[in-house]
Amino acid sequence: MSLFDRFHAAFEEAPPRGAFERLQSDLIKHSAARRARPAFHMRWSRMSLRLTAAVAVVVIAIALVAAYIAAQRPTV
């Protein structure tokens, strides 16, 4: 028994007529070239991107200094 049959048996619902044919025709008609926009699009200006990078560098520097100070501290 296929997953499709088990799903419809569990819900006691008959599969719609021609569902596979509709899915198959939709998949055949689909073209991957239709997508015009990129999957990941950043709308940040160049200045805000630089500001974010500078803040990240400062945060990393503070974390490194804190780790160095914690490593130099004598253990009790």
ABEGO torsion letter per residue (X at the ends): XBAAAAAAAAAGBBBBBGAAAAAAAAAAABBAAABABBABBBABBAAAAAAAAAAAAAAAAAAAAAAAAAAABBBX
